[in-house]
Every structure is written in structure tokens, then in C-alpha cells.
């Protein structure tokens, strides 16, 4: 009985850890996001200012090791292929500390990107300075930014869609719906959803 209670408690903790909505720190919908400069897997430095023709960005905090991130990789690639040509490219950022998550080193990122054929920048948040500014807590965690009068305004925060592990079960595509609305000059009908995934690995919080 004692073993059952312990197992149940661990299951509850793991389930709670996988869900978050509206993190208390970081950006909220309507906030202006600051630019950043992070190293890409091709060893160049990338910032949002480099994309002068972009209408906005699909910023995805993701990683190599989290099963939720892995389950969404093909969807992230599909989002980039669909929306990059429409002005909303994907910018992927790995926020994990590789000392805590051994499979999330910069070199491992290069290998994973090549294996999957990533079509977008895959940036390393070295020093873990960017993800706290956004308020990201999970991988994957999505922030849609919209350019307005030279500013990057946060228009959506949350999950890619309503099926974190199995794309075949998707009924609502949150990111696609939000970007489609922005391309029409409209506000997304849904601006905050639950980000479901693995906690970001940061030794400062362990």
C-alpha cells in the first residue's frame, strides 16, 4: 500500500510538471519582446533583426532529449515550411543546460538537426539568459511574435496544438490558427494555451 501511495504521488508530480499556462514571470500576450543574439548550429550568431523581411516569428523553445519535443519535431518543421514563405519563420531555441541534460549540448544539437533535416535556425541559449526573459518553462513552448511599427509584439503563448504526443489526434492547431489570423490582420481568437512538455533543465533551479 505504501509503495502504491508513493507511485501515485510521483505520477501526480510528473503530471503537474508537464503542464503550465501563463507563467508568472516573463512575457505576456501584448508585451514587446526584446531581440537576442544566439549561436546557431552552423556556428553563426543569429538575431531576429537579421530577418528584415519577416512579418513575425514562431519562436519555439525545444530540445533534443524531451519526448514531447521529439514528438513535435516534424510539426515544427512543417510550421517552418508553411509559414517561412509567408513571413513567419520558425526560430528554435534550446534552453537546457547541457550539464544537467547531457544530450542537449551544442554538438548534440548539430547532430540532431542534421538527422531530422531542420529547416530553421536551432539556437543555443548559452548561459540561459533568453528563456527566462520569455518566461518559457517547458520544451516545447511556443511564442508567436508579430512585427508592429518596428516592435515585436507577443501575440500567442503556449502549445503547438492540442495533442502533445500524437499528431494523429490533433483536433485544434493553435499555432497555425494564430498565425493565419495575424496574416489576415486579425487578432488570434486563442492567445494562451497550456504548454505541455518537460521542465527546462537549469541547475540554478535544481
N, C-alpha and C positions, 0 to 999 in steps of 0.2 A: 504493500500500500504506500509505504514511504517512497519507494522508487517511482511509483506511478505519479505521486504528487510532484516530485522533483522534475520528472519528464514533462508533466503538464505545465509546470512553471517555466521551464526552458522554452517550451513551444510558444507560450504566451509572450515571453520576452522577445523571441525571434520574430513573431508576427508583428508586434508593436514596432520593432526596429525597422521593419520593411516598409512601413507606411509613414508618410509625413505630408502635411499640407500647410501652406503659408508659414514658412519658417519665421521665427520671431526676429531674427537678425538678417540683414541683407536686403536686397531689393524687393520691393512690392510692385505690383502692376501699376503703371503710371509713373514710376520713378525713371530718372535719367541714368543710364548705365555708363560707366567710365570705360575708356578704351584700355587695352592692355598690350603687352608685348611678350610673347612666349615662344619658346623654341619648338619648331615643327620637326617631324620625323626626318625631314630632308636636311636638318641642321641649319635651316634659315630661321630668322626671327619673324614672327607673324603678328600683325596687329589689325584691328578692324579697319583702321584708316587706310590700309593697303587696298581695300575694296571700294574704290571711289564710286564705282557704278552701281554698287549694291543698293537695294531699297531697304534692306534689313538683313537680319541674320537669324539662323536657327542654331543657338548655342547649346551644345549637349555636353554635360559633364558625364563622362563614361570611363570605362577602364577595360583592362584585359581579362581580369580574373572573376569578376562578379557574374554569376549565372544569369542574372537579369540583364546585364549589359550585353552579354554574349547572345542572349535570346533576341535582343533588339538590334544587333549589328546590321542584319540585312535590311531592316526597316529604316535605319539611319542612312544607309547607302541609298535606298530608294528615295528618301526625302531629298537628299542632296541632288540626285539625278533629276528629280522632278522640278525642284524649286530653284536650283542654282541658275538655270537659264531664265528664270522668271524674276531673278533679282534677290532671292533669299537663300544664299548658300549655307550649308552646314559648317559650323566650326566646332570640332570636337576637342574637349579638354580632359586630360587625365588628371584628377585632383589628388590621387592617392600618394602617400609617402611610400616609396619603394622599400624603405627599411622595415615598414610594418607589413606591407603587401609585396612579398618578394617577386611576384610575377608581373609587377607593374613598373619595372624600371624603364628608363628611356630606351635602352637597347631592346627590351622585350616589346615595347610599343612598336618599334620599327618592324620587328618580325611579324607581329600580329597584323599590322596594317598591310604588309605585303601578302600575307596568307589570305586575307579577306578581300584584298583589292580595294582598299579605301579610296574613295574619290575626293576626299575632303582633307583639310589640314587636321592633323592629330597632334595636339599641342600638350606639352608637359608643364604642369603648374609647379615648377621648381620653387621650393620654399613655401609652397601652399599659401600664396598671397591672394590669388584671384578668387578661388571658390568661396572663401568667407565673405568677400565683398558682395558676391551674388546671393549668398545665403543658401547655397546648394548643400544638401545633406545626404543625398543618395546618388548612386550610379545605377541607372541613368537618371538625370534630372535636366529638364529642358527649360530654356529661357528664350522666348522669341522677342527680338529687338526690332523696332521699326524706326527708320530714319524720318525725323520730323524737324525741318528747319536746322539741319546740321547736328541735331541731337539724336541720341539713341534711346528710344523710349521702350521700356519693358511693357509688352502687350499680353504676354501669356507666361505662366509658370506651371510646370507640372510634368505629367507623363506624356509619352508619345501617343498612346491610345488607351483603350480600356481593357487590354489583355496583356499583362506584363510578361507572361512567359510563352504564350502560344498565339502566334499571329492568326492562325485559323479561326480563333474565337473572337477576333476583333469585331465589335459592333459599332464603335464610335472612334473616329480618328481625330483626336483632339488637335494635334499639331497641324494636320492638313486643313482642318476646318478653320483654324485660326488664321493661317497664312492665306488661305483662299479669301477670307473676309477682308484681310488687310489689302490684298491685291485689288479688291473691288472698292477700296476706300472706306470700308466699313469697320466697325469695332467687332472683335470676336464675341460671339454670344457666350462662350465659356472661356474665362480668363485664368482660372485657378483650378487645378485638379490634383489628386493625390500622386505624388511621386513614389513609386514602388520600386524598391531595389535594395542594394547593400549600403550600409553606412560607409561614408567616406573614411578612409584609413589615415588617421592623423595622430601621431604619437603624442602630440600636445594635449589631445583629448582622451588618451587612454589611461 
